[in-house]
Every structure is written in C-alpha cells, then in structure tokens.
Amino acid sequence: MNTPLYIAKRYLFAKKSTNAINLISGISMVGVMVGSAALIIILSVFNGLEVTILNMFNTMTPELAIVPTRGKTFDPNTKYFSQLKNNEQIYSYTEVLQENALLKYNNKQAVGMVKGVSYDYLKNPKLDSTIREGRFVLRNRSGYSSVIGSALQAYLAVNTVDPFTELEIFSPKKNIAVNNLNPADDFVNKSIRVSGVFEVQQEFDNGIVVPLDFARELLGEEKNVSSIEINFKPGVNVDNFQKEISAKAGSTFEVLNRAQQNRSLYHILNTEKWAVYIILTFILIIAIFNIIGSLTMLVIDKVKDIAILSSLGASKKLIKRIFLLEGMMITMSGCVLGLLIGLIFYFLQHKYGLIKMGEDTLVSSYPIGLKWKDFILVFLTVGFFSFLASALSSNLSVKKIDQLNQTL
C-alpha cells in the first residue's frame, strides 16, 4: 500500500475542522478547471483558424514551387525538368511567368501582379471555390481570357459581363532606350477579356491570372519562366520529393514547400498561438498557486495527525509526500475536468457552431480544431506548476515536525 497516497486521499475527501479549508480547496480546483478549459479552448480555436486560413492560401499555393536562386527567370526546357514534367506521381506541372504591370479599365488604372500560367494550372479542383463572379477560364471562343482578383476588380470597377470593354495591360519593353518623344512606344500594350473574379486573400487578390502565352507576349519572354508549380497525386510524400528535386535540380534552384512559400503567414500564426498560450498560462499559474493557501491551512489543521505520524516513526519525507500528493490531486482534478469541458465544447462548436463570427465573414461560426498534443501540453503545464506549488506548501509540514520536536 502506498501510505502517503492513501492518507492524502483520506484528507482530500474527509471533513475538515475548518470549513474555510474546504472552500479554499474548492476554489483552487475550480480556478484550475476554468484556466485549463480556457487554455484548451483558445488553442483549439487557433487550430481551427490556422486550418481555415491555410486552406484559403493553399487554394492558390502549390505543394512545391521551384524558383531560381538568382535572377527572376530561368529556362524550364532542360533535360531534368522535361523528365520531371512527365513524372507519374505529379498531378499538375504548371509553368509560371509573372511580373508587375499597369492595368487599365475604362478611365481607371492600377498596378497589379500579372501571373501567366500554363493550362495545367486549371487542374486545381479548388479554383472554382474561389470564384465570386463569372468563371475561372483562361480561353474562350474569342481567344485569351483572364481571371482577376477581387481587390483589383473592385478598384478598377471591372465588369465581367461587358462583352465590349477589355482590360488593357501595359508592360515596359526590354532592352530598349527610353523614347522621350512618345513614352507609349516604350510599353507593350495588350488587351484581354476578364471572365471571372476570384477572392482568396489580399496577397492574391491584387493580381490577375492570364494564359502563359499571353504573358510571354506581354513581358517579352520567349522561353523563360519565373517558377514551376507542382501538385502531386494523393499518397505522394511531398517532403521526400522536395529533397529529391533539390538534389537533382542543383544549387541554382530553390524548392519551396507551402510553409516556405508563406513564411510570414506561418510565422504569424505560430507566434500568435504561442503568445496566447503564454498569457493564459500566467493566469493559470495564479489559479494553481491558490493551492498554497489551502495546503497551508490543511497542515495547520492536521498538526495533531502530523505529531501522531511522527511519533509512530513516519519520516519527514513521508509526511511531506502526503501534502504534496494532496495538492497535486486537487489541481490535477481541476485540470482533468477543464480538459473534459474543453473537449465537450469542441464537439458542440464543431457540430452546432454555437459561437458565430458574423454575417460578412467567409465562415459563419468560429472554426475549431482538435490536436491531442495541445491536451498533453496543457496537462504537463498544469502538472509542472502544481508540483511547484504543492512542494512549497508541503515544506510547511516539515517545519511543523521540527517545531513539535523542539517543544518535546
């Protein structure tokens, strides 16, 4: 029999001579319960927001992107890239040529990113979910067509159903001297029909997607591209494929996964989550250290029991462990109840969407995501600070033994 654990359980559920001890113990447990529940709920909400935001970005972000380490463009017509294009594990292989350009529609002008893509780009099944107006097509019966971002469309007031007005795009000509007499001759001017409007995030919504051949004519690039975007068939290990391409493509190319393509976004999401975790942990620590008051009063209440145990030969270590386990049981009980409340909230929010976000948002209710490592993190956090608080309080029992010995 574990004597300290047995006595600690007896003390936990037995009636105390002073009701204040029960009250303080209950408050300590409830405080830890509320803190643990709040921490796991907030972390789960951040998980849901992270998944929602990344899903929006991943709609337009490929699984891998190959970009040059130097310069803006490179020749994709090499032996290795030709072999890579025909790899059976690749679902879509998109050549991309992009550059900033001046866009004009009627009397309005704006600078936006022109992204020319090969037709494998249209294999992405999530593209249709981004369309807010029109269709996501890059060629129609009359020729080239484009899809414009919602922010750019709103600024230029582009009408996708107007068959007579096309979007004009201006790009400076390369390798020519500036013509001061007629500046218009220094630009390539191309017009294109706008077939649809997409909306993802501001980073993408200030651009326009056009066919690669159109972009080549506009930017004066006959064969070079800015990047190669690759998406894989289900079951392919992207990390292993990334390492393989990096090794074979050489040091002149950089192969980026989704996290590396959106470094700032991933950094912000992780930083915000950990910042909230640290802030709520400090609040939780305050609730946990309430146990010091409870155990201090319990030690005072059980002075006679301590004297009896000491006279029966109980060591200081054994008596100390009794009150250490007592404090751990109070706080960890609150932690387990808090985690259970957080789990119940997750299922209710996930199924019924109890807390709404608003009418003008992409999702009607707050998204929420469950990660078991968050439960483990909260449990370990509470356990660590509970041990510290209980150890500090249990030291008082040792001091009481010394006082009793001095009295005798």
C-alpha positions, 0 to 999 in steps of 0.5 A: 500500500502506498501510505502517503497516497492513501492518507492524502486521499483520506484528507482530500475527501474527509471533513475538515475542522475548518470549513474555510479549508474546504472552500479554499480547496474548492476554489483552487480546483475550480480556478484550475478547471476554468484556466485549463478549459480556457487554455484548451479552448483558445488553442483549439480555436487557433487550430481551427483558424490556422486550418481555415486560413491555410486552406484559403492560401493553399487554394492558390499555393502549390505543394512545391514551387521551384524558383531560381536562386538568382535572377527572376527567370530561368529556362524550364526546357532542360533535360531534368525538368522535361523528365520531371514534367512527365513524372507519374506521381505529379498531378499538375506541372504548371509553368509560371511567368509573372511580373508587375504591370499597369492595368487599365479599365475604362478611365481607371488604372492600377498596378497589379501582379500579372501571373501567366500560367500554363493550362495545367494550372486549371487542374486545381479542383479548388479554383472554382471555390474561389470564384465570386463572379463569372468563371475561372477560364483562361480561353474562350471562343474569342481567344485569351481570357483572364481571371482577376482578383477581387481587390483589383476588380473592385478598384478598377470597377471591372465588369465581367459581363461587358462583352465590349470593354477589355482590360488593357495591360501595359508592360515596359519593353526590354532592352530598349532606350527610353523614347522621350518623344512618345513614352507609349512606344516604350510599353507593350500594350495588350488587351484581354477579356476578364471572365471571372473574379476570384477572392482568396486573400489580399496577397492574391487578390491584387493580381490577375491570372492570364494564359502563359502565352499571353504573358510571354507576349506581354513581358517579352519572354520567349522561353523563360519562366519565373517558377514551376508549380507542382501538385502531386497525386494523393499518397505522394510524400511531398517532403521526400520529393522536395529533397529529391528535386533539390538534389537533382535540380542543383544549387541554382534552384530553390524548392519551396514547400507551402510553409516556405512559400508563406513564411510570414503567414506561418510565422504569424500564426505560430507566434500568435498561438504561442503568445496566447498560450503564454498569457493564459498560462500566467493566469493559470499559474495564479489559479494553481498557486491558490493551492498554497493557501489551502495546503497551508491551512490543511497542515495547520489543521492536521498538526495533531495527525502530523505529531501522531505520524511522527511519533509512530516513526513516519519520516519527514519525507513521508509526511511531506509526500502526503501534502504534496500528493494532496495538492497535486490531486486537487489541481490535477482534478481541476485540470482533468475536468477543464480538459473534459469541458474543453473537449465537450465544447469542441464537439458542440462548436464543431457540430452546432457552431454555437459561437458565430463570427458574423454575417460578412465573414467567409465562415459563419461560426468560429472554426475549431480544431482538435490536436491531442498534443495541445491536451498533453501540453496543457496537462504537463503545464498544469502538472509542472506548476502544481508540483511547484506549488504543492512542494512549497506548501508541503515544506510547511509540514516539515517545519511543523515536525521540527517545531513539535520536536523542539517543544518535546 
